[in-house]
Amino acid sequence: MPALWLWIILLAAGSILSPDFFTPRNLANVARQVSIEGVLAVAMTLVIITKGIDLSIESVAALCSMLVVLLLDPIGMLGAILVVLLVGLTAGFINGIILVRTGASPIIITLGTWIALRGLCLVITGGRLEPGEYIPAFSSIANGSLGPFPSPFLVLCITVVLGHVLLMWLPLGRSLLAVGGNEEAAHLAGIPVKKTLVITYMLSGLLAAVAGILLGSRLEVAQPLAAEGFLLNVVAAVVLGGTRLEGGSGTLFGTFLGVLIVGTIRNFFNIQGIPLEYQQLIFGTIILTTIVVARVFRSPK
């Protein structure tokens, strides 16, 4: 798997160039940092496999991170978590139902949802930070550890495994792959295409809500601009993991490696003190190179 070799090369290079890189503390830090974007990358992978895209997951995660913090006091931790999971499902349902009813481009639909929900975040807080009630159990969701493993990284691992089971062994997963490969052929084969698409976007919204819960636990304040900039890293991880943007194929273990690659690169840049503008330049070049190379190897001889 090319992504695995790329990650191994990055680890080796980081270890050679910086003595602070390959240490248990720094590796745990990388694992914690990639967890939230990793959950969003799982959501994005499922959608891209159907030949779609969900740009709204960043705003859904931000909205859910705010709501879970603001609802801790009035309805408690369990109630707040259930509410934001429902919010994520609803956002995904809205995206999916508009898609199948109108046939419009997923980019346009989810871009509209992305903008609207980000605006809603600003309306709810008036553009200000709103502190929430401190609950140790809630804080430990993103800030705790189980042995050497940060708790949010374990959430990511569980999400990847469950997603892999869905894709490889459950009828819904086979439907996702079939719809992404050839929607018309999937319809002729008796696959409920519209239902499959709606469920896929609902799953995407649900996973965005899970990421929002992790983000709210990490921040412990309602931040209207939370998750800003996550989308770039999420799409990069999916592409680096080998999922085809044309749909029809992809693996969540590949996406998991893509998430680790993105996190490793970002961490190494920060250790080396590389300015943000150069980080963006180098990182964008890596993504473009990966896409070109993948195209060349997939091209018919």
Secondary structure, DSSP 8 states (H G I E B T S, - for coil): -HHHHHHHHHHHHHHHH-TTTSSHHHHHHHHHHHHHHHHHHHHHHHHHHTT---TTHHHHHHHHHHHHHHTHHHHHHHHHHHHHHHHHHHHHHHHHHHHHHH---HHHHHHHHHHHHHHHHHHHHTTS-EE----HHHHHHHH-EETTEEHHHHHHHHHHHHHHHHHHHSHHHHHHHHHHH-HHHHHHTT--HHHHHHHHHHHHHHHHHHHHHHHHHHH-EE-TTTTTTHHHHHHHHHHHTT--TTSS---HHHHHHHHHHHHHHHHHHHHHT--HHHHHHHHHHHHHHHHHHHHHHHS--
